[in-house]
Amino acid sequence: MMITHASHLDNAELTAELSRLAHCEREATAALIVHLAEFDARRLFEGAGYSSLFKYCMAVLRLSEDAVYNRIKAARAARRYPVIVEGLESGALSPTTVRLLAPRLTPENHQELLAAASGKG
């Protein structure tokens, strides 16, 4: 992907492009988390020579420690509660929010807590 300069865009174009890019980032993050959850469930990081998913993500995916930690926690929570993926795609939830909520989510309360965290509860 080639990064282009934004200085040539007029105000309306810049605003539209910024919105489009934010939408793409949310979709990509949600997709990454879904795939990370499956990769984790299959423990494919072991076959690649890594002792943990965290180490794999740092070395191979080249994500920051913070990004890895948030996305692994979000991926594991999303396997238990798939509705999380919708919140990530829409921007109602962030990986950080999901990581913070994950230890408190139960089958009984996850809908209520996720709705409250997304501002819909």
Jmol script that loads the backbone (N, CA, C; Angstrom):
load data "model"
ATOM      1  N   MET A   1       0.843  -1.179   0.000  1.00  0.00           N
ATOM      2  CA  MET A   1       0.000   0.000   0.000  1.00  0.00           C
ATOM      3  C   MET A   1       0.887   1.241   0.000  1.00  0.00           C
ATOM      4  N   MET A   2       0.552   2.141  -0.848  1.00  0.00           N
ATOM      5  CA  MET A   2       1.324   3.370  -0.942  1.00  0.00           C
ATOM      6  C   MET A   2       0.593   4.481  -0.198  1.00  0.00           C
ATOM      7  N   ILE A   3       1.298   5.151   0.670  1.00  0.00           N
ATOM      8  CA  ILE A   3       0.711   6.262   1.409  1.00  0.00           C
ATOM      9  C   ILE A   3       0.863   7.518   0.565  1.00  0.00           C
ATOM     10  N   THR A   4      -0.253   8.190   0.351  1.00  0.00           N
ATOM     11  CA  THR A   4      -0.222   9.420  -0.432  1.00  0.00           C
ATOM     12  C   THR A   4      -0.305  10.613   0.509  1.00  0.00           C
ATOM     13  N   HIS A   5       0.154  11.724   0.026  1.00  0.00           N
ATOM     14  CA  HIS A   5       0.083  12.947   0.817  1.00  0.00           C
ATOM     15  C   HIS A   5      -1.343  13.474   0.792  1.00  0.00           C
ATOM     16  N   ALA A   6      -1.785  13.992   1.907  1.00  0.00           N
ATOM     17  CA  ALA A   6      -3.146  14.497   2.027  1.00  0.00           C
ATOM     18  C   ALA A   6      -3.241  15.983   1.722  1.00  0.00           C
ATOM     19  N   SER A   7      -2.118  16.634   1.549  1.00  0.00           N
ATOM     20  CA  SER A   7      -2.128  18.091   1.385  1.00  0.00           C
ATOM     21  C   SER A   7      -2.824  18.549   0.102  1.00  0.00           C
ATOM     22  N   HIS A   8      -2.918  17.684  -0.887  1.00  0.00           N
ATOM     23  CA  HIS A   8      -3.563  18.067  -2.146  1.00  0.00           C
ATOM     24  C   HIS A   8      -5.091  17.954  -2.091  1.00  0.00           C
ATOM     25  N   LEU A   9      -5.626  17.362  -1.041  1.00  0.00           N
ATOM     26  CA  LEU A   9      -7.073  17.178  -0.926  1.00  0.00           C
ATOM     27  C   LEU A   9      -7.740  18.454  -0.436  1.00  0.00           C
ATOM     28  N   ASP A  10      -8.931  18.736  -0.970  1.00  0.00           N
ATOM     29  CA  ASP A  10      -9.679  19.862  -0.412  1.00  0.00           C
ATOM     30  C   ASP A  10     -10.322  19.405   0.897  1.00  0.00           C
ATOM     31  N   ASN A  11     -10.949  20.305   1.610  1.00  0.00           N
ATOM     32  CA  ASN A  11     -11.482  19.993   2.937  1.00  0.00           C
ATOM     33  C   ASN A  11     -12.498  18.855   2.911  1.00  0.00           C
ATOM     34  N   ALA A  12     -13.393  18.866   1.950  1.00  0.00           N
ATOM     35  CA  ALA A  12     -14.418  17.822   1.863  1.00  0.00           C
ATOM     36  C   ALA A  12     -13.786  16.471   1.545  1.00  0.00           C
ATOM     37  N   GLU A  13     -12.828  16.457   0.631  1.00  0.00           N
ATOM     38  CA  GLU A  13     -12.146  15.211   0.279  1.00  0.00           C
ATOM     39  C   GLU A  13     -11.358  14.659   1.464  1.00  0.00           C
ATOM     40  N   LEU A  14     -10.673  15.537   2.175  1.00  0.00           N
ATOM     41  CA  LEU A  14      -9.895  15.116   3.337  1.00  0.00           C
ATOM     42  C   LEU A  14     -10.800  14.535   4.416  1.00  0.00           C
ATOM     43  N   THR A  15     -11.924  15.197   4.665  1.00  0.00           N
ATOM     44  CA  THR A  15     -12.877  14.713   5.663  1.00  0.00           C
ATOM     45  C   THR A  15     -13.434  13.353   5.267  1.00  0.00           C
ATOM     46  N   ALA A  16     -13.800  13.194   4.005  1.00  0.00           N
ATOM     47  CA  ALA A  16     -14.346  11.923   3.523  1.00  0.00           C
ATOM     48  C   ALA A  16     -13.298  10.815   3.591  1.00  0.00           C
ATOM     49  N   GLU A  17     -12.069  11.125   3.208  1.00  0.00           N
ATOM     50  CA  GLU A  17     -11.007  10.117   3.220  1.00  0.00           C
ATOM     51  C   GLU A  17     -10.671   9.696   4.642  1.00  0.00           C
ATOM     52  N   LEU A  18     -10.659  10.645   5.552  1.00  0.00           N
ATOM     53  CA  LEU A  18     -10.394  10.332   6.955  1.00  0.00           C
ATOM     54  C   LEU A  18     -11.459   9.386   7.503  1.00  0.00           C
ATOM     55  N   SER A  19     -12.709   9.652   7.183  1.00  0.00           N
ATOM     56  CA  SER A  19     -13.808   8.789   7.618  1.00  0.00           C
ATOM     57  C   SER A  19     -13.680   7.391   7.012  1.00  0.00           C
ATOM     58  N   ARG A  20     -13.349   7.328   5.737  1.00  0.00           N
ATOM     59  CA  ARG A  20     -13.186   6.039   5.058  1.00  0.00           C
ATOM     60  C   ARG A  20     -12.050   5.232   5.680  1.00  0.00           C
ATOM     61  N   LEU A  21     -10.950   5.888   5.959  1.00  0.00           N
ATOM     62  CA  LEU A  21      -9.800   5.198   6.546  1.00  0.00           C
ATOM     63  C   LEU A  21     -10.099   4.693   7.951  1.00  0.00           C
ATOM     64  N   ALA A  22     -10.823   5.467   8.739  1.00  0.00           N
ATOM     65  CA  ALA A  22     -11.199   5.024  10.085  1.00  0.00           C
ATOM     66  C   ALA A  22     -12.090   3.791  10.001  1.00  0.00           C
ATOM     67  N   HIS A  23     -13.015   3.791   9.044  1.00  0.00           N
ATOM     68  CA  HIS A  23     -13.891   2.635   8.841  1.00  0.00           C
ATOM     69  C   HIS A  23     -13.065   1.408   8.444  1.00  0.00           C
ATOM     70  N   CYS A  24     -12.129   1.588   7.532  1.00  0.00           N
ATOM     71  CA  CYS A  24     -11.257   0.485   7.110  1.00  0.00           C
ATOM     72  C   CYS A  24     -10.428  -0.044   8.274  1.00  0.00           C
ATOM     73  N   GLU A  25      -9.943   0.856   9.119  1.00  0.00           N
ATOM     74  CA  GLU A  25      -9.150   0.429  10.268  1.00  0.00           C
ATOM     75  C   GLU A  25      -9.987  -0.409  11.237  1.00  0.00           C
ATOM     76  N   ARG A  26     -11.234   0.013  11.485  1.00  0.00           N
ATOM     77  CA  ARG A  26     -12.108  -0.771  12.373  1.00  0.00           C
ATOM     78  C   ARG A  26     -12.368  -2.157  11.791  1.00  0.00           C
ATOM     79  N   GLU A  27     -12.659  -2.215  10.503  1.00  0.00           N
ATOM     80  CA  GLU A  27     -12.895  -3.509   9.859  1.00  0.00           C
ATOM     81  C   GLU A  27     -11.653  -4.391   9.916  1.00  0.00           C
ATOM     82  N   ALA A  28     -10.503  -3.819   9.652  1.00  0.00           N
ATOM     83  CA  ALA A  28      -9.252  -4.588   9.674  1.00  0.00           C
ATOM     84  C   ALA A  28      -8.943  -5.081  11.082  1.00  0.00           C
ATOM     85  N   THR A  29      -9.169  -4.246  12.083  1.00  0.00           N
ATOM     86  CA  THR A  29      -8.917  -4.652  13.468  1.00  0.00           C
ATOM     87  C   THR A  29      -9.842  -5.791  13.867  1.00  0.00           C
ATOM     88  N   ALA A  30     -11.124  -5.684  13.523  1.00  0.00           N
ATOM     89  CA  ALA A  30     -12.071  -6.751  13.846  1.00  0.00           C
ATOM     90  C   ALA A  30     -11.674  -8.048  13.137  1.00  0.00           C
ATOM     91  N   ALA A  31     -11.302  -7.959  11.871  1.00  0.00           N
ATOM     92  CA  ALA A  31     -10.885  -9.151  11.121  1.00  0.00           C
ATOM     93  C   ALA A  31      -9.617  -9.752  11.718  1.00  0.00           C
ATOM     94  N   LEU A  32      -8.669  -8.916  12.098  1.00  0.00           N
ATOM     95  CA  LEU A  32      -7.441  -9.401  12.726  1.00  0.00           C
ATOM     96  C   LEU A  32      -7.769 -10.159  14.005  1.00  0.00           C
ATOM     97  N   ILE A  33      -8.675  -9.628  14.802  1.00  0.00           N
ATOM     98  CA  ILE A  33      -9.043 -10.260  16.069  1.00  0.00           C
ATOM     99  C   ILE A  33      -9.741 -11.596  15.828  1.00  0.00           C
ATOM    100  N   VAL A  34     -10.620 -11.664  14.847  1.00  0.00           N
ATOM    101  CA  VAL A  34     -11.291 -12.927  14.511  1.00  0.00           C
ATOM    102  C   VAL A  34     -10.262 -13.975  14.084  1.00  0.00           C
ATOM    103  N   HIS A  35      -9.343 -13.597  13.223  1.00  0.00           N
ATOM    104  CA  HIS A  35      -8.321 -14.533  12.751  1.00  0.00           C
ATOM    105  C   HIS A  35      -7.337 -14.899  13.860  1.00  0.00           C
ATOM    106  N   LEU A  36      -7.023 -13.950  14.698  1.00  0.00           N
ATOM    107  CA  LEU A  36      -6.131 -14.210  15.827  1.00  0.00           C
ATOM    108  C   LEU A  36      -6.762 -15.222  16.780  1.00  0.00           C
ATOM    109  N   ALA A  37      -8.068 -15.118  16.991  1.00  0.00           N
ATOM    110  CA  ALA A  37      -8.771 -16.062  17.864  1.00  0.00           C
ATOM    111  C   ALA A  37      -8.669 -17.485  17.321  1.00  0.00           C
ATOM    112  N   GLU A  38      -8.855 -17.639  16.035  1.00  0.00           N
ATOM    113  CA  GLU A  38      -8.771 -18.970  15.422  1.00  0.00           C
ATOM    114  C   GLU A  38      -7.334 -19.482  15.426  1.00  0.00           C
ATOM    115  N   PHE A  39      -6.393 -18.608  15.126  1.00  0.00           N
ATOM    116  CA  PHE A  39      -4.970 -18.958  15.151  1.00  0.00           C
ATOM    117  C   PHE A  39      -4.578 -19.440  16.545  1.00  0.00           C
ATOM    118  N   ASP A  40      -5.086 -18.749  17.571  1.00  0.00           N
ATOM    119  CA  ASP A  40      -4.828 -19.107  18.968  1.00  0.00           C
ATOM    120  C   ASP A  40      -5.458 -20.456  19.302  1.00  0.00           C
ATOM    121  N   ALA A  41      -6.709 -20.652  18.886  1.00  0.00           N
ATOM    122  CA  ALA A  41      -7.406 -21.905  19.176  1.00  0.00           C
ATOM    123  C   ALA A  41      -6.684 -23.104  18.559  1.00  0.00           C
ATOM    124  N   ARG A  42      -6.119 -22.908  17.398  1.00  0.00           N
ATOM    125  CA  ARG A  42      -5.376 -23.982  16.730  1.00  0.00           C
ATOM    126  C   ARG A  42      -3.921 -24.073  17.202  1.00  0.00           C
ATOM    127  N   ARG A  43      -3.510 -23.120  18.005  1.00  0.00           N
ATOM    128  CA  ARG A  43      -2.150 -23.050  18.558  1.00  0.00           C
ATOM    129  C   ARG A  43      -1.086 -23.097  17.449  1.00  0.00           C
ATOM    130  N   LEU A  44      -1.371 -22.405  16.367  1.00  0.00           N
ATOM    131  CA  LEU A  44      -0.465 -22.413  15.222  1.00  0.00           C
ATOM    132  C   LEU A  44       0.856 -21.713  15.509  1.00  0.00           C
ATOM    133  N   PHE A  45       0.887 -20.881  16.526  1.00  0.00           N
ATOM    134  CA  PHE A  45       2.143 -20.221  16.900  1.00  0.00           C
ATOM    135  C   PHE A  45       3.193 -21.241  17.315  1.00  0.00           C
ATOM    136  N   GLU A  46       2.756 -22.373  17.883  1.00  0.00           N
ATOM    137  CA  GLU A  46       3.707 -23.417  18.288  1.00  0.00           C
ATOM    138  C   GLU A  46       4.390 -24.036  17.071  1.00  0.00           C
ATOM    139  N   GLY A  47       3.605 -24.303  16.040  1.00  0.00           N
ATOM    140  CA  GLY A  47       4.162 -24.863  14.814  1.00  0.00           C
ATOM    141  C   GLY A  47       5.131 -23.917  14.122  1.00  0.00           C
ATOM    142  N   ALA A  48       4.968 -22.631  14.418  1.00  0.00           N
ATOM    143  CA  ALA A  48       5.872 -21.627  13.847  1.00  0.00           C
ATOM    144  C   ALA A  48       7.111 -21.421  14.718  1.00  0.00           C
ATOM    145  N   GLY A  49       7.191 -22.196  15.824  1.00  0.00           N
ATOM    146  CA  GLY A  49       8.375 -22.133  16.670  1.00  0.00           C
ATOM    147  C   GLY A  49       8.311 -21.149  17.821  1.00  0.00           C
ATOM    148  N   TYR A  50       7.107 -20.708  18.186  1.00  0.00           N
ATOM    149  CA  TYR A  50       6.962 -19.747  19.283  1.00  0.00           C
ATOM    150  C   TYR A  50       6.237 -20.393  20.453  1.00  0.00           C
ATOM    151  N   SER A  51       6.666 -20.047  21.650  1.00  0.00           N
ATOM    152  CA  SER A  51       6.086 -20.638  22.859  1.00  0.00           C
ATOM    153  C   SER A  51       4.775 -19.982  23.270  1.00  0.00           C
ATOM    154  N   SER A  52       4.476 -18.832  22.693  1.00  0.00           N
ATOM    155  CA  SER A  52       3.225 -18.156  23.042  1.00  0.00           C
ATOM    156  C   SER A  52       2.716 -17.349  21.856  1.00  0.00           C
ATOM    157  N   LEU A  53       1.421 -17.107  21.877  1.00  0.00           N
ATOM    158  CA  LEU A  53       0.819 -16.265  20.852  1.00  0.00           C
ATOM    159  C   LEU A  53       1.381 -14.852  20.944  1.00  0.00           C
ATOM    160  N   PHE A  54       1.612 -14.387  22.155  1.00  0.00           N
ATOM    161  CA  PHE A  54       2.166 -13.057  22.367  1.00  0.00           C
ATOM    162  C   PHE A  54       3.506 -12.912  21.640  1.00  0.00           C
ATOM    163  N   LYS A  55       4.392 -13.877  21.837  1.00  0.00           N
ATOM    164  CA  LYS A  55       5.715 -13.816  21.199  1.00  0.00           C
ATOM    165  C   LYS A  55       5.597 -13.868  19.676  1.00  0.00           C
ATOM    166  N   TYR A  56       4.691 -14.690  19.183  1.00  0.00           N
ATOM    167  CA  TYR A  56       4.471 -14.777  17.740  1.00  0.00           C
ATOM    168  C   TYR A  56       4.029 -13.424  17.178  1.00  0.00           C
ATOM    169  N   CYS A  57       3.063 -12.813  17.835  1.00  0.00           N
ATOM    170  CA  CYS A  57       2.531 -11.531  17.353  1.00  0.00           C
ATOM    171  C   CYS A  57       3.586 -10.430  17.364  1.00  0.00           C
ATOM    172  N   MET A  58       4.434 -10.461  18.372  1.00  0.00           N
ATOM    173  CA  MET A  58       5.501  -9.460  18.456  1.00  0.00           C
ATOM    174  C   MET A  58       6.525  -9.679  17.335  1.00  0.00           C
ATOM    175  N   ALA A  59       6.960 -10.917  17.158  1.00  0.00           N
ATOM    176  CA  ALA A  59       8.038 -11.212  16.214  1.00  0.00           C
ATOM    177  C   ALA A  59       7.575 -11.260  14.764  1.00  0.00           C
ATOM    178  N   VAL A  60       6.473 -11.934  14.513  1.00  0.00           N
ATOM    179  CA  VAL A  60       6.047 -12.171  13.132  1.00  0.00           C
ATOM    180  C   VAL A  60       5.109 -11.078  12.627  1.00  0.00           C
ATOM    181  N   LEU A  61       4.115 -10.723  13.429  1.00  0.00           N
ATOM    182  CA  LEU A  61       3.156  -9.705  12.999  1.00  0.00           C
ATOM    183  C   LEU A  61       3.667  -8.288  13.239  1.00  0.00           C
ATOM    184  N   ARG A  62       4.710  -8.190  14.066  1.00  0.00           N
ATOM    185  CA  ARG A  62       5.361  -6.913  14.355  1.00  0.00           C
ATOM    186  C   ARG A  62       4.408  -5.876  14.933  1.00  0.00           C
ATOM    187  N   LEU A  63       3.548  -6.341  15.838  1.00  0.00           N
ATOM    188  CA  LEU A  63       2.647  -5.448  16.554  1.00  0.00           C
ATOM    189  C   LEU A  63       3.325  -4.986  17.835  1.00  0.00           C
ATOM    190  N   SER A  64       2.911  -3.847  18.346  1.00  0.00           N
ATOM    191  CA  SER A  64       3.464  -3.356  19.606  1.00  0.00           C
ATOM    192  C   SER A  64       2.968  -4.229  20.758  1.00  0.00           C
ATOM    193  N   GLU A  65       3.677  -4.194  21.869  1.00  0.00           N
ATOM    194  CA  GLU A  65       3.270  -4.981  23.035  1.00  0.00           C
ATOM    195  C   GLU A  65       1.847  -4.650  23.442  1.00  0.00           C
ATOM    196  N   ASP A  66       1.521  -3.367  23.485  1.00  0.00           N
ATOM    197  CA  ASP A  66       0.190  -2.935  23.879  1.00  0.00           C
ATOM    198  C   ASP A  66      -0.869  -3.463  22.914  1.00  0.00           C
ATOM    199  N   ALA A  67      -0.604  -3.348  21.621  1.00  0.00           N
ATOM    200  CA  ALA A  67      -1.552  -3.838  20.618  1.00  0.00           C
ATOM    201  C   ALA A  67      -1.734  -5.345  20.737  1.00  0.00           C
ATOM    202  N   VAL A  68      -0.648  -6.073  20.938  1.00  0.00           N
ATOM    203  CA  VAL A  68      -0.724  -7.532  21.070  1.00  0.00           C
ATOM    204  C   VAL A  68      -1.556  -7.907  22.286  1.00  0.00           C
ATOM    205  N   TYR A  69      -1.259  -7.307  23.412  1.00  0.00           N
ATOM    206  CA  TYR A  69      -1.971  -7.636  24.647  1.00  0.00           C
ATOM    207  C   TYR A  69      -3.467  -7.385  24.488  1.00  0.00           C
ATOM    208  N   ASN A  70      -3.838  -6.219  23.974  1.00  0.00           N
ATOM    209  CA  ASN A  70      -5.251  -5.895  23.791  1.00  0.00           C
ATOM    210  C   ASN A  70      -5.925  -6.839  22.804  1.00  0.00           C
ATOM    211  N   ARG A  71      -5.272  -7.140  21.710  1.00  0.00           N
ATOM    212  CA  ARG A  71      -5.890  -7.969  20.681  1.00  0.00           C
ATOM    213  C   ARG A  71      -5.999  -9.432  21.084  1.00  0.00           C
ATOM    214  N   ILE A  72      -5.033  -9.947  21.804  1.00  0.00           N
ATOM    215  CA  ILE A  72      -5.145 -11.329  22.286  1.00  0.00           C
ATOM    216  C   ILE A  72      -6.293 -11.449  23.278  1.00  0.00           C
ATOM    217  N   LYS A  73      -6.380 -10.534  24.218  1.00  0.00           N
ATOM    218  CA  LYS A  73      -7.480 -10.572  25.195  1.00  0.00           C
ATOM    219  C   LYS A  73      -8.823 -10.413  24.484  1.00  0.00           C
ATOM    220  N   ALA A  74      -8.892  -9.505  23.517  1.00  0.00           N
ATOM    221  CA  ALA A  74     -10.134  -9.305  22.766  1.00  0.00           C
ATOM    222  C   ALA A  74     -10.477 -10.536  21.937  1.00  0.00           C
ATOM    223  N   ALA A  75      -9.478 -11.173  21.341  1.00  0.00           N
ATOM    224  CA  ALA A  75      -9.711 -12.371  20.529  1.00  0.00           C
ATOM    225  C   ALA A  75     -10.273 -13.501  21.382  1.00  0.00           C
ATOM    226  N   ARG A  76      -9.713 -13.690  22.543  1.00  0.00           N
ATOM    227  CA  ARG A  76     -10.192 -14.762  23.425  1.00  0.00           C
ATOM    228  C   ARG A  76     -11.600 -14.469  23.933  1.00  0.00           C
ATOM    229  N   ALA A  77     -11.880 -13.220  24.219  1.00  0.00           N
ATOM    230  CA  ALA A  77     -13.232 -12.851  24.652  1.00  0.00           C
ATOM    231  C   ALA A  77     -14.222 -13.002  23.496  1.00  0.00           C
ATOM    232  N   ALA A  78     -13.803 -12.639  22.292  1.00  0.00           N
ATOM    233  CA  ALA A  78     -14.690 -12.732  21.126  1.00  0.00           C
ATOM    234  C   ALA A  78     -15.030 -14.176  20.778  1.00  0.00           C
ATOM    235  N   ARG A  79     -14.156 -15.111  21.081  1.00  0.00           N
ATOM    236  CA  ARG A  79     -14.488 -16.527  20.865  1.00  0.00           C
ATOM    237  C   ARG A  79     -15.631 -16.944  21.778  1.00  0.00           C
ATOM    238  N   ARG A  80     -15.638 -16.424  22.982  1.00  0.00           N
ATOM    239  CA  ARG A  80     -16.710 -16.758  23.929  1.00  0.00           C
ATOM    240  C   ARG A  80     -17.983 -15.962  23.645  1.00  0.00           C
ATOM    241  N   TYR A  81     -17.807 -14.717  23.215  1.00  0.00           N
ATOM    242  CA  TYR A  81     -18.940 -13.813  22.999  1.00  0.00           C
ATOM    243  C   TYR A  81     -18.783 -13.144  21.630  1.00  0.00           C
ATOM    244  N   PRO A  82     -19.231 -13.803  20.563  1.00  0.00           N
ATOM    245  CA  PRO A  82     -19.023 -13.294  19.199  1.00  0.00           C
ATOM    246  C   PRO A  82     -19.611 -11.906  18.935  1.00  0.00           C
ATOM    247  N   VAL A  83     -20.563 -11.478  19.737  1.00  0.00           N
ATOM    248  CA  VAL A  83     -21.148 -10.146  19.566  1.00  0.00           C
ATOM    249  C   VAL A  83     -20.087  -9.052  19.701  1.00  0.00           C
ATOM    250  N   ILE A  84     -18.989  -9.360  20.339  1.00  0.00           N
ATOM    251  CA  ILE A  84     -17.884  -8.405  20.484  1.00  0.00           C
ATOM    252  C   ILE A  84     -17.378  -7.953  19.117  1.00  0.00           C
ATOM    253  N   VAL A  85     -17.346  -8.858  18.157  1.00  0.00           N
ATOM    254  CA  VAL A  85     -16.827  -8.526  16.827  1.00  0.00           C
ATOM    255  C   VAL A  85     -17.659  -7.419  16.187  1.00  0.00           C
ATOM    256  N   GLU A  86     -18.966  -7.474  16.346  1.00  0.00           N
ATOM    257  CA  GLU A  86     -19.835  -6.429  15.796  1.00  0.00           C
ATOM    258  C   GLU A  86     -19.509  -5.077  16.414  1.00  0.00           C
ATOM    259  N   GLY A  87     -19.274  -5.064  17.718  1.00  0.00           N
ATOM    260  CA  GLY A  87     -18.921  -3.822  18.398  1.00  0.00           C
ATOM    261  C   GLY A  87     -17.592  -3.262  17.926  1.00  0.00           C
ATOM    262  N   LEU A  88     -16.649  -4.138  17.652  1.00  0.00           N
ATOM    263  CA  LEU A  88     -15.352  -3.699  17.136  1.00  0.00           C
ATOM    264  C   LEU A  88     -15.490  -3.132  15.724  1.00  0.00           C
ATOM    265  N   GLU A  89     -16.269  -3.810  14.884  1.00  0.00           N
ATOM    266  CA  GLU A  89     -16.459  -3.355  13.505  1.00  0.00           C
ATOM    267  C   GLU A  89     -17.136  -1.995  13.440  1.00  0.00           C
ATOM    268  N   SER A  90     -18.109  -1.786  14.314  1.00  0.00           N
ATOM    269  CA  SER A  90     -18.866  -0.532  14.287  1.00  0.00           C
ATOM    270  C   SER A  90     -18.134   0.612  14.976  1.00  0.00           C
ATOM    271  N   GLY A  91     -17.146   0.277  15.779  1.00  0.00           N
ATOM    272  CA  GLY A  91     -16.445   1.299  16.547  1.00  0.00           C
ATOM    273  C   GLY A  91     -17.064   1.545  17.907  1.00  0.00           C
ATOM    274  N   ALA A  92     -18.118   0.797  18.227  1.00  0.00           N
ATOM    275  CA  ALA A  92     -18.755   0.942  19.537  1.00  0.00           C
ATOM    276  C   ALA A  92     -17.851   0.423  20.650  1.00  0.00           C
ATOM    277  N   LEU A  93     -16.984  -0.527  20.315  1.00  0.00           N
ATOM    278  CA  LEU A  93     -16.026  -1.086  21.271  1.00  0.00           C
ATOM    279  C   LEU A  93     -14.627  -1.004  20.673  1.00  0.00           C
ATOM    280  N   SER A  94     -13.649  -0.849  21.532  1.00  0.00           N
ATOM    281  CA  SER A  94     -12.251  -0.888  21.100  1.00  0.00           C
ATOM    282  C   SER A  94     -11.604  -2.132  21.693  1.00  0.00           C
ATOM    283  N   PRO A  95     -10.490  -2.577  21.140  1.00  0.00           N
ATOM    284  CA  PRO A  95      -9.789  -3.714  21.751  1.00  0.00           C
ATOM    285  C   PRO A  95      -9.426  -3.455  23.217  1.00  0.00           C
ATOM    286  N   THR A  96      -9.080  -2.227  23.551  1.00  0.00           N
ATOM    287  CA  THR A  96      -8.749  -1.900  24.942  1.00  0.00           C
ATOM    288  C   THR A  96      -9.961  -2.062  25.844  1.00  0.00           C
ATOM    289  N   THR A  97     -11.106  -1.572  25.406  1.00  0.00           N
ATOM    290  CA  THR A  97     -12.335  -1.713  26.190  1.00  0.00           C
ATOM    291  C   THR A  97     -12.668  -3.182  26.401  1.00  0.00           C
ATOM    292  N   VAL A  98     -12.558  -3.967  25.344  1.00  0.00           N
ATOM    293  CA  VAL A  98     -12.851  -5.402  25.451  1.00  0.00           C
ATOM    294  C   VAL A  98     -11.878  -6.067  26.416  1.00  0.00           C
ATOM    295  N   ARG A  99     -10.602  -5.713  26.325  1.00  0.00           N
ATOM    296  CA  ARG A  99      -9.612  -6.293  27.249  1.00  0.00           C
ATOM    297  C   ARG A  99      -9.972  -5.984  28.694  1.00  0.00           C
ATOM    298  N   LEU A 100     -10.379  -4.763  28.965  1.00  0.00           N
ATOM    299  CA  LEU A 100     -10.722  -4.379  30.334  1.00  0.00           C
ATOM    300  C   LEU A 100     -11.987  -5.073  30.829  1.00  0.00           C
ATOM    301  N   LEU A 101     -12.934  -5.287  29.937  1.00  0.00           N
ATOM    302  CA  LEU A 101     -14.194  -5.944  30.314  1.00  0.00           C
ATOM    303  C   LEU A 101     -14.083  -7.464  30.390  1.00  0.00           C
ATOM    304  N   ALA A 102     -13.212  -8.042  29.600  1.00  0.00           N
ATOM    305  CA  ALA A 102     -13.146  -9.499  29.431  1.00  0.00           C
ATOM    306  C   ALA A 102     -13.177 -10.294  30.733  1.00  0.00           C
ATOM    307  N   PRO A 103     -12.410  -9.928  31.757  1.00  0.00           N
ATOM    308  CA  PRO A 103     -12.430 -10.743  32.979  1.00  0.00           C
ATOM    309  C   PRO A 103     -13.771 -10.706  33.719  1.00  0.00           C
ATOM    310  N   ARG A 104     -14.586  -9.720  33.402  1.00  0.00           N
ATOM    311  CA  ARG A 104     -15.859  -9.558  34.103  1.00  0.00           C
ATOM    312  C   ARG A 104     -17.054 -10.105  33.326  1.00  0.00           C
ATOM    313  N   LEU A 105     -16.833 -10.499  32.084  1.00  0.00           N
ATOM    314  CA  LEU A 105     -17.931 -10.977  31.244  1.00  0.00           C
ATOM    315  C   LEU A 105     -18.315 -12.404  31.607  1.00  0.00           C
ATOM    316  N   THR A 106     -19.614 -12.615  31.706  1.00  0.00           N
ATOM    317  CA  THR A 106     -20.165 -13.946  31.947  1.00  0.00           C
ATOM    318  C   THR A 106     -21.291 -14.172  30.945  1.00  0.00           C
ATOM    319  N   PRO A 107     -21.726 -15.423  30.773  1.00  0.00           N
ATOM    320  CA  PRO A 107     -22.867 -15.657  29.886  1.00  0.00           C
ATOM    321  C   PRO A 107     -24.106 -14.862  30.314  1.00  0.00           C
ATOM    322  N   GLU A 108     -24.220 -14.622  31.605  1.00  0.00           N
ATOM    323  CA  GLU A 108     -25.387 -13.903  32.118  1.00  0.00           C
ATOM    324  C   GLU A 108     -25.296 -12.391  31.919  1.00  0.00           C
ATOM    325  N   ASN A 109     -24.098 -11.812  31.984  1.00  0.00           N
ATOM    326  CA  ASN A 109     -24.011 -10.349  31.974  1.00  0.00           C
ATOM    327  C   ASN A 109     -23.358  -9.744  30.729  1.00  0.00           C
ATOM    328  N   HIS A 110     -22.846 -10.561  29.825  1.00  0.00           N
ATOM    329  CA  HIS A 110     -22.050  -9.992  28.736  1.00  0.00           C
ATOM    330  C   HIS A 110     -22.827  -9.020  27.856  1.00  0.00           C
ATOM    331  N   GLN A 111     -24.078  -9.322  27.559  1.00  0.00           N
ATOM    332  CA  GLN A 111     -24.869  -8.416  26.711  1.00  0.00           C
ATOM    333  C   GLN A 111     -25.028  -7.055  27.380  1.00  0.00           C
ATOM    334  N   GLU A 112     -25.363  -7.078  28.661  1.00  0.00           N
ATOM    335  CA  GLU A 112     -25.570  -5.829  29.398  1.00  0.00           C
ATOM    336  C   GLU A 112     -24.271  -5.021  29.520  1.00  0.00           C
ATOM    337  N   LEU A 113     -23.175  -5.681  29.883  1.00  0.00           N
ATOM    338  CA  LEU A 113     -21.907  -4.966  30.048  1.00  0.00           C
ATOM    339  C   LEU A 113     -21.384  -4.421  28.720  1.00  0.00           C
ATOM    340  N   LEU A 114     -21.491  -5.203  27.668  1.00  0.00           N
ATOM    341  CA  LEU A 114     -21.016  -4.739  26.368  1.00  0.00           C
ATOM    342  C   LEU A 114     -21.873  -3.590  25.846  1.00  0.00           C
ATOM    343  N   ALA A 115     -23.173  -3.661  26.077  1.00  0.00           N
ATOM    344  CA  ALA A 115     -24.055  -2.560  25.672  1.00  0.00           C
ATOM    345  C   ALA A 115     -23.725  -1.294  26.451  1.00  0.00           C
ATOM    346  N   ALA A 116     -23.497  -1.430  27.745  1.00  0.00           N
ATOM    347  CA  ALA A 116     -23.147  -0.265  28.563  1.00  0.00           C
ATOM    348  C   ALA A 116     -21.814   0.331  28.112  1.00  0.00           C
ATOM    349  N   ALA A 117     -20.857  -0.522  27.805  1.00  0.00           N
ATOM    350  CA  ALA A 117     -19.537  -0.045  27.381  1.00  0.00           C
ATOM    351  C   ALA A 117     -19.593   0.644  26.021  1.00  0.00           C
ATOM    352  N   SER A 118     -20.539   0.245  25.205  1.00  0.00           N
ATOM    353  CA  SER A 118     -20.657   0.844  23.876  1.00  0.00           C
ATOM    354  C   SER A 118     -21.571   2.064  23.871  1.00  0.00           C
ATOM    355  N   GLY A 119     -22.084   2.413  25.047  1.00  0.00           N
ATOM    356  CA  GLY A 119     -22.958   3.573  25.148  1.00  0.00           C
ATOM    357  C   GLY A 119     -24.391   3.291  24.759  1.00  0.00           C
ATOM    358  N   LYS A 120     -24.740   2.021  24.644  1.00  0.00           N
ATOM    359  CA  LYS A 120     -26.095   1.643  24.239  1.00  0.00           C
ATOM    360  C   LYS A 120     -26.890   1.031  25.380  1.00  0.00           C
ATOM    361  N   GLY A 121     -26.322   1.084  26.579  1.00  0.00           N
ATOM    362  CA  GLY A 121     -26.994   0.436  27.699  1.00  0.00           C
ATOM    363  C   GLY A 121     -27.461   1.388  28.745  1.00  0.00           C
TER     364      GLY A 121
END
end "model"
wireframe off; spacefill off
backbone 0.3
color backbone group
